Amino acid sequence: MPHYHFNLADGSIDADPDGVDLPDLIHARIEAVRYLAATLSDRPDMLWPHGEYRVEVTDSKGLLLFVVTMSMLDAPATGGAGPGDLRH
C-alpha cells in the first residue's frame, strides 16, 4: 500500500515524519483536503499571517505529488488590511 506524508506549509514547512498508508492517490487527495480543513477549523488564525496555508503531499521517497492550498486575499473594501491584520 502506498505511503503518503502530509506536510503543512505556511511560509515554512511542518513536515509529517510518520505519514500514513492509503490505498491510492484518490484517497490521499481526500485525506489532504480533510487534514487542511480540520487544521484550519481548529486554528483559523493560521491563515492570516501569510495569506496562504497548504498541505504538500509527498510519497515515501519525498517526491511531491500534489498540493492543496487555502488562500485569503483582502479586497480593496477592507481598507488595505493585509493577511496579518486581524482588526478587520
N, CA, C and O atoms as CSV, one atom per row, in Angstrom:
chain,resi,resn,atom,element,x,y,z
A,1,MET,N,N,0.853,-1.176,0.000
A,1,MET,CA,C,0.000,0.000,0.000
A,1,MET,C,C,0.897,1.236,0.000
A,1,MET,O,O,1.874,1.285,0.747
A,2,PRO,N,N,0.580,2.236,-0.827
A,2,PRO,CA,C,1.404,3.454,-0.873
A,2,PRO,C,C,1.397,4.207,0.463
A,2,PRO,O,O,0.420,4.184,1.212
A,3,HIS,N,N,2.517,4.868,0.728
A,3,HIS,CA,C,2.697,5.633,1.965
A,3,HIS,C,C,2.795,7.116,1.604
A,3,HIS,O,O,3.573,7.496,0.729
A,4,TYR,N,N,2.004,7.948,2.278
A,4,TYR,CA,C,1.936,9.379,1.980
A,4,TYR,C,C,2.263,10.194,3.219
A,4,TYR,O,O,1.948,9.799,4.341
A,5,HIS,N,N,2.910,11.353,2.996
A,5,HIS,CA,C,3.200,12.315,4.057
A,5,HIS,C,C,2.447,13.596,3.753
A,5,HIS,O,O,2.413,14.049,2.609
A,6,PHE,N,N,1.840,14.182,4.787
A,6,PHE,CA,C,1.041,15.392,4.659
A,6,PHE,C,C,1.751,16.512,5.410
A,6,PHE,O,O,1.625,16.632,6.629
A,7,ASN,N,N,2.487,17.320,4.683
A,7,ASN,CA,C,3.314,18.383,5.250
A,7,ASN,C,C,2.575,19.711,5.205
A,7,ASN,O,O,2.139,20.150,4.140
A,8,LEU,N,N,2.436,20.348,6.357
A,8,LEU,CA,C,1.785,21.658,6.422
A,8,LEU,C,C,2.791,22.745,6.074
A,8,LEU,O,O,3.947,22.694,6.494
A,9,ALA,N,N,2.343,23.720,5.309
A,9,ALA,CA,C,3.237,24.813,4.910
A,9,ALA,C,C,2.491,26.141,4.999
A,9,ALA,O,O,1.377,26.287,4.494
A,10,ASP,N,N,3.138,27.102,5.655
A,10,ASP,CA,C,2.589,28.461,5.758
A,10,ASP,C,C,3.726,29.468,5.754
A,10,ASP,O,O,3.752,30.390,6.570
A,11,GLY,N,N,4.646,29.294,4.854
A,11,GLY,CA,C,5.860,30.102,4.847
A,11,GLY,C,C,7.045,29.258,5.282
A,11,GLY,O,O,8.174,29.500,4.855
A,12,SER,N,N,6.797,28.283,6.118
A,12,SER,CA,C,7.791,27.277,6.478
A,12,SER,C,C,7.090,25.919,6.439
A,12,SER,O,O,5.861,25.848,6.436
A,13,ILE,N,N,7.860,24.870,6.409
A,13,ILE,CA,C,7.297,23.528,6.286
A,13,ILE,C,C,7.277,22.835,7.645
A,13,ILE,O,O,8.290,22.787,8.343
A,14,ASP,N,N,6.124,22.303,8.009
A,14,ASP,CA,C,5.987,21.461,9.189
A,14,ASP,C,C,5.841,20.032,8.663
A,14,ASP,O,O,4.740,19.588,8.338
A,15,ALA,N,N,6.958,19.329,8.586
A,15,ALA,CA,C,6.985,18.012,7.953
A,15,ALA,C,C,6.259,16.967,8.785
A,15,ALA,O,O,6.304,16.974,10.016
A,16,ASP,N,N,5.598,16.081,8.084
A,16,ASP,CA,C,4.913,14.937,8.676
A,16,ASP,C,C,5.904,13.774,8.704
A,16,ASP,O,O,6.130,13.145,7.670
A,17,PRO,N,N,6.497,13.473,9.855
A,17,PRO,CA,C,7.535,12.441,9.902
A,17,PRO,C,C,7.004,11.015,9.770
A,17,PRO,O,O,7.735,10.115,9.356
A,18,ASP,N,N,5.739,10.808,10.119
A,18,ASP,CA,C,5.194,9.455,10.141
A,18,ASP,C,C,4.479,9.054,8.859
A,18,ASP,O,O,4.688,7.960,8.334
A,19,GLY,N,N,3.639,9.944,8.366
A,19,GLY,CA,C,2.858,9.622,7.176
A,19,GLY,C,C,1.800,8.579,7.474
A,19,GLY,O,O,1.592,8.180,8.620
A,20,VAL,N,N,1.133,8.145,6.404
A,20,VAL,CA,C,0.045,7.184,6.546
A,20,VAL,C,C,-0.062,6.349,5.273
A,20,VAL,O,O,0.197,6.835,4.172
A,21,ASP,N,N,-0.443,5.103,5.440
A,21,ASP,CA,C,-0.692,4.229,4.297
A,21,ASP,C,C,-2.120,4.429,3.827
A,21,ASP,O,O,-3.058,4.398,4.624
A,22,LEU,N,N,-2.279,4.634,2.530
A,22,LEU,CA,C,-3.599,4.784,1.920
A,22,LEU,C,C,-3.632,3.976,0.632
A,22,LEU,O,O,-2.588,3.744,0.021
A,23,PRO,N,N,-4.820,3.544,0.210
A,23,PRO,CA,C,-4.906,2.664,-0.952
A,23,PRO,C,C,-4.384,3.261,-2.260
A,23,PRO,O,O,-3.801,2.555,-3.083
A,24,ASP,N,N,-4.600,4.583,-2.447
A,24,ASP,CA,C,-4.224,5.176,-3.727
A,24,ASP,C,C,-4.216,6.700,-3.632
A,24,ASP,O,O,-4.500,7.274,-2.580
A,25,LEU,N,N,-3.886,7.339,-4.747
A,25,LEU,CA,C,-3.785,8.798,-4.811
A,25,LEU,C,C,-5.130,9.481,-4.564
A,25,LEU,O,O,-5.175,10.565,-3.982
A,26,ILE,N,N,-6.200,8.870,-4.991
A,26,ILE,CA,C,-7.529,9.445,-4.753
A,26,ILE,C,C,-7.779,9.571,-3.248
A,26,ILE,O,O,-8.242,10.612,-2.781
A,27,HIS,N,N,-7.481,8.533,-2.503
A,27,HIS,CA,C,-7.664,8.592,-1.055
A,27,HIS,C,C,-6.705,9.584,-0.406
A,27,HIS,O,O,-7.055,10.221,0.587
A,28,ALA,N,N,-5.520,9.721,-0.945
A,28,ALA,CA,C,-4.568,10.714,-0.432
A,28,ALA,C,C,-5.095,12.122,-0.661
A,28,ALA,O,O,-4.940,12.985,0.203
A,29,ARG,N,N,-5.706,12.368,-1.797
A,29,ARG,CA,C,-6.282,13.696,-2.073
A,29,ARG,C,C,-7.412,14.003,-1.099
A,29,ARG,O,O,-7.503,15.110,-0.568
A,30,ILE,N,N,-8.260,13.028,-0.872
A,30,ILE,CA,C,-9.360,13.214,0.080
A,30,ILE,C,C,-8.811,13.498,1.469
A,30,ILE,O,O,-9.286,14.407,2.149
A,31,GLU,N,N,-7.819,12.734,1.895
A,31,GLU,CA,C,-7.214,12.929,3.220
A,31,GLU,C,C,-6.553,14.301,3.341
A,31,GLU,O,O,-6.630,14.928,4.397
A,32,ALA,N,N,-5.911,14.769,2.286
A,32,ALA,CA,C,-5.259,16.083,2.316
A,32,ALA,C,C,-6.274,17.201,2.519
A,32,ALA,O,O,-6.032,18.128,3.292
A,33,VAL,N,N,-7.405,17.118,1.829
A,33,VAL,CA,C,-8.450,18.140,1.987
A,33,VAL,C,C,-9.023,18.088,3.401
A,33,VAL,O,O,-9.225,19.125,4.032
A,34,ARG,N,N,-9.278,16.901,3.887
A,34,ARG,CA,C,-9.801,16.757,5.255
A,34,ARG,C,C,-8.810,17.286,6.288
A,34,ARG,O,O,-9.198,17.952,7.247
A,35,TYR,N,N,-7.545,16.990,6.088
A,35,TYR,CA,C,-6.499,17.433,7.018
A,35,TYR,C,C,-6.392,18.956,7.041
A,35,TYR,O,O,-6.314,19.560,8.111
A,36,LEU,N,N,-6.387,19.570,5.866
A,36,LEU,CA,C,-6.326,21.029,5.797
A,36,LEU,C,C,-7.560,21.652,6.442
A,36,LEU,O,O,-7.447,22.611,7.205
A,37,ALA,N,N,-8.726,21.113,6.139
A,37,ALA,CA,C,-9.966,21.644,6.706
A,37,ALA,C,C,-9.995,21.511,8.225
A,37,ALA,O,O,-10.402,22.442,8.919
A,38,ALA,N,N,-9.566,20.363,8.746
A,38,ALA,CA,C,-9.558,20.157,10.196
A,38,ALA,C,C,-8.559,21.084,10.878
A,38,ALA,O,O,-8.842,21.642,11.938
A,39,THR,N,N,-7.401,21.241,10.267
A,39,THR,CA,C,-6.375,22.114,10.840
A,39,THR,C,C,-6.866,23.554,10.916
A,39,THR,O,O,-6.713,24.211,11.945
A,40,LEU,N,N,-7.455,24.044,9.830
A,40,LEU,CA,C,-7.938,25.422,9.812
A,40,LEU,C,C,-9.211,25.594,10.633
A,40,LEU,O,O,-9.489,26.689,11.122
A,41,SER,N,N,-9.975,24.538,10.788
A,41,SER,CA,C,-11.159,24.609,11.641
A,41,SER,C,C,-10.753,24.816,13.096
A,41,SER,O,O,-11.382,25.584,13.825
A,42,ASP,N,N,-9.698,24.124,13.506
A,42,ASP,CA,C,-9.189,24.262,14.875
A,42,ASP,C,C,-8.456,25.580,15.093
A,42,ASP,O,O,-8.529,26.160,16.176
A,43,ARG,N,N,-7.750,26.054,14.067
A,43,ARG,CA,C,-6.923,27.263,14.176
A,43,ARG,C,C,-7.057,28.145,12.936
A,43,ARG,O,O,-6.098,28.263,12.173
A,44,PRO,N,N,-8.216,28.768,12.712
A,44,PRO,CA,C,-8.389,29.579,11.507
A,44,PRO,C,C,-7.423,30.755,11.420
A,44,PRO,O,O,-7.151,31.250,10.326
A,45,ASP,N,N,-6.904,31.205,12.553
A,45,ASP,CA,C,-5.951,32.317,12.561
A,45,ASP,C,C,-4.635,31.963,11.872
A,45,ASP,O,O,-3.845,32.854,11.560
A,46,MET,N,N,-4.391,30.680,11.631
A,46,MET,CA,C,-3.153,30.273,10.969
A,46,MET,C,C,-3.101,30.753,9.514
A,46,MET,O,O,-2.024,30.828,8.923
A,47,LEU,N,N,-4.251,31.074,8.947
A,47,LEU,CA,C,-4.309,31.520,7.557
A,47,LEU,C,C,-3.871,32.971,7.402
A,47,LEU,O,O,-3.357,33.348,6.348
A,48,TRP,N,N,-4.063,33.787,8.429
A,48,TRP,CA,C,-3.822,35.220,8.292
A,48,TRP,C,C,-2.374,35.654,8.120
A,48,TRP,O,O,-2.127,36.514,7.275
A,49,PRO,N,N,-1.415,35.139,8.841
A,49,PRO,CA,C,-0.074,35.729,8.745
A,49,PRO,C,C,0.506,35.778,7.332
A,49,PRO,O,O,1.165,36.756,6.980
A,50,HIS,N,N,0.280,34.760,6.524
A,50,HIS,CA,C,0.873,34.718,5.184
A,50,HIS,C,C,-0.164,34.776,4.073
A,50,HIS,O,O,0.191,34.921,2.903
A,51,GLY,N,N,-1.438,34.666,4.425
A,51,GLY,CA,C,-2.487,34.698,3.414
A,51,GLY,C,C,-2.632,33.390,2.653
A,51,GLY,O,O,-3.470,33.280,1.759
A,52,GLU,N,N,-1.820,32.397,3.002
A,52,GLU,CA,C,-1.905,31.100,2.341
A,52,GLU,C,C,-1.495,30.006,3.319
A,52,GLU,O,O,-0.583,30.178,4.128
A,53,TYR,N,N,-2.175,28.903,3.226
A,53,TYR,CA,C,-1.863,27.724,4.033
A,53,TYR,C,C,-2.052,26.523,3.133
A,53,TYR,O,O,-3.024,26.462,2.381
A,54,ARG,N,N,-1.147,25.574,3.195
A,54,ARG,CA,C,-1.252,24.460,2.254
A,54,ARG,C,C,-0.762,23.158,2.863
A,54,ARG,O,O,-0.032,23.134,3.854
A,55,VAL,N,N,-1.191,22.085,2.235
A,55,VAL,CA,C,-0.710,20.748,2.551
A,55,VAL,C,C,0.027,20.250,1.324
A,55,VAL,O,O,-0.549,20.143,0.242
A,56,GLU,N,N,1.294,19.950,1.496
A,56,GLU,CA,C,2.104,19.386,0.417
A,56,GLU,C,C,2.195,17.883,0.662
A,56,GLU,O,O,2.708,17.444,1.692
A,57,VAL,N,N,1.703,17.113,-0.275
A,57,VAL,CA,C,1.665,15.664,-0.105
A,57,VAL,C,C,2.812,15.032,-0.884
A,57,VAL,O,O,2.989,15.269,-2.079
A,58,THR,N,N,3.587,14.216,-0.162
A,58,THR,CA,C,4.732,13.538,-0.767
A,58,THR,C,C,4.582,12.031,-0.599
A,58,THR,O,O,3.816,11.551,0.236
A,59,ASP,N,N,5.330,11.306,-1.411
A,59,ASP,CA,C,5.346,9.851,-1.265
A,59,ASP,C,C,6.438,9.451,-0.272
A,59,ASP,O,O,7.060,10.314,0.347
A,60,SER,N,N,6.668,8.167,-0.121
A,60,SER,CA,C,7.634,7.682,0.861
A,60,SER,C,C,9.070,8.075,0.541
A,60,SER,O,O,9.936,8.022,1.415
A,61,LYS,N,N,9.334,8.474,-0.714
A,61,LYS,CA,C,10.678,8.905,-1.116
A,61,LYS,C,C,10.849,10.421,-1.044
A,61,LYS,O,O,11.924,10.944,-1.338
A,62,GLY,N,N,9.780,11.127,-0.650
A,62,GLY,CA,C,9.848,12.578,-0.560
A,62,GLY,C,C,9.466,13.304,-1.839
A,62,GLY,O,O,9.585,14.527,-1.911
A,63,LEU,N,N,9.009,12.571,-2.851
A,63,LEU,CA,C,8.594,13.181,-4.118
A,63,LEU,C,C,7.263,13.901,-3.922
A,63,LEU,O,O,6.292,13.302,-3.460
A,64,LEU,N,N,7.218,15.185,-4.273
A,64,LEU,CA,C,5.986,15.962,-4.160
A,64,LEU,C,C,4.973,15.454,-5.175
A,64,LEU,O,O,5.256,15.408,-6.372
A,65,LEU,N,N,3.790,15.072,-4.695
A,65,LEU,CA,C,2.743,14.529,-5.555
A,65,LEU,C,C,1.693,15.567,-5.919
A,65,LEU,O,O,1.275,15.660,-7.073
A,66,PHE,N,N,1.269,16.345,-4.932
A,66,PHE,CA,C,0.298,17.415,-5.176
A,66,PHE,C,C,0.242,18.336,-3.959
A,66,PHE,O,O,0.774,18.023,-2.894
A,67,VAL,N,N,-0.416,19.477,-4.147
A,67,VAL,CA,C,-0.554,20.478,-3.090
A,67,VAL,C,C,-2.015,20.901,-3.012
A,67,VAL,O,O,-2.653,21.149,-4.035
A,68,VAL,N,N,-2.538,20.982,-1.793
A,68,VAL,CA,C,-3.874,21.530,-1.555
A,68,VAL,C,C,-3.667,22.859,-0.848
A,68,VAL,O,O,-3.013,22.918,0.193
A,69,THR,N,N,-4.225,23.926,-1.411
A,69,THR,CA,C,-3.978,25.273,-0.900
A,69,THR,C,C,-5.264,25.982,-0.500
A,69,THR,O,O,-6.283,25.881,-1.184
A,70,MET,N,N,-5.201,26.705,0.623
A,70,MET,CA,C,-6.263,27.616,1.037
A,70,MET,C,C,-5.614,28.985,1.085
A,70,MET,O,O,-4.566,29.156,1.709
A,71,SER,N,N,-6.228,29.960,0.431
A,71,SER,CA,C,-5.639,31.297,0.443
A,71,SER,C,C,-6.688,32.341,0.783
A,71,SER,O,O,-7.890,32.119,0.640
A,72,MET,N,N,-6.201,33.475,1.232
A,72,MET,CA,C,-7.049,34.597,1.587
A,72,MET,C,C,-6.483,35.845,0.924
A,72,MET,O,O,-5.279,36.097,0.971
A,73,LEU,N,N,-7.350,36.607,0.319
A,73,LEU,CA,C,-6.938,37.849,-0.321
A,73,LEU,C,C,-7.933,38.925,0.062
A,73,LEU,O,O,-9.126,38.812,-0.222
A,74,ASP,N,N,-7.436,39.974,0.712
A,74,ASP,CA,C,-8.317,41.075,1.092
A,74,ASP,C,C,-8.671,41.919,-0.118
A,74,ASP,O,O,-7.811,42.242,-0.938
A,75,ALA,N,N,-9.929,42.268,-0.220
A,75,ALA,CA,C,-10.409,43.155,-1.275
A,75,ALA,C,C,-10.144,44.611,-0.871
A,75,ALA,O,O,-9.948,44.894,0.311
A,76,PRO,N,N,-10.137,45.535,-1.837
A,76,PRO,CA,C,-9.908,46.945,-1.511
A,76,PRO,C,C,-10.893,47.491,-0.474
A,76,PRO,O,O,-10.567,48.444,0.234
A,77,ALA,N,N,-12.078,46.911,-0.373
A,77,ALA,CA,C,-13.080,47.385,0.579
A,77,ALA,C,C,-12.635,47.238,2.028
A,77,ALA,O,O,-13.227,47.859,2.911
A,78,THR,N,N,-11.618,46.442,2.296
A,78,THR,CA,C,-11.143,46.264,3.670
A,78,THR,C,C,-10.234,47.403,4.114
A,78,THR,O,O,-9.789,47.432,5.262
A,79,GLY,N,N,-9.959,48.332,3.219
A,79,GLY,CA,C,-9.116,49.467,3.568
A,79,GLY,C,C,-7.643,49.130,3.577
A,79,GLY,O,O,-6.854,49.789,4.255
A,80,GLY,N,N,-7.271,48.120,2.835
A,80,GLY,CA,C,-5.865,47.781,2.710
A,80,GLY,C,C,-5.345,46.845,3.782
A,80,GLY,O,O,-4.135,46.663,3.912
A,81,ALA,N,N,-6.242,46.247,4.554
A,81,ALA,CA,C,-5.799,45.302,5.576
A,81,ALA,C,C,-5.103,44.141,4.896
A,81,ALA,O,O,-5.641,43.555,3.957
A,82,GLY,N,N,-3.917,43.808,5.360
A,82,GLY,CA,C,-3.177,42.677,4.808
A,82,GLY,C,C,-3.534,41.397,5.510
A,82,GLY,O,O,-4.318,41.410,6.459
A,83,PRO,N,N,-2.976,40.286,5.068
A,83,PRO,CA,C,-3.276,38.993,5.682
A,83,PRO,C,C,-3.001,38.937,7.179
A,83,PRO,O,O,-3.697,38.224,7.901
A,84,GLY,N,N,-2.014,39.663,7.655
A,84,GLY,CA,C,-1.676,39.625,9.081
A,84,GLY,C,C,-2.479,40.566,9.951
A,84,GLY,O,O,-2.307,40.572,11.170
A,85,ASP,N,N,-3.355,41.364,9.355
A,85,ASP,CA,C,-4.136,42.355,10.092
A,85,ASP,C,C,-5.485,41.762,10.477
A,85,ASP,O,O,-6.360,41.610,9.624
A,86,LEU,N,N,-5.661,41.428,11.744
A,86,LEU,CA,C,-6.907,40.799,12.218
A,86,LEU,C,C,-7.945,41.819,12.681
A,86,LEU,O,O,-9.000,41.433,13.182
A,87,ARG,N,N,-7.667,43.109,12.523
A,87,ARG,CA,C,-8.590,44.136,13.014
A,87,ARG,C,C,-9.826,44.265,12.152
A,87,ARG,O,O,-10.827,44.812,12.614
A,88,HIS,N,N,-9.802,43.785,10.919
A,88,HIS,CA,C,-10.950,43.952,10.015
A,88,HIS,C,C,-11.730,42.687,9.890
A,88,HIS,O,O,-12.727,42.645,9.170
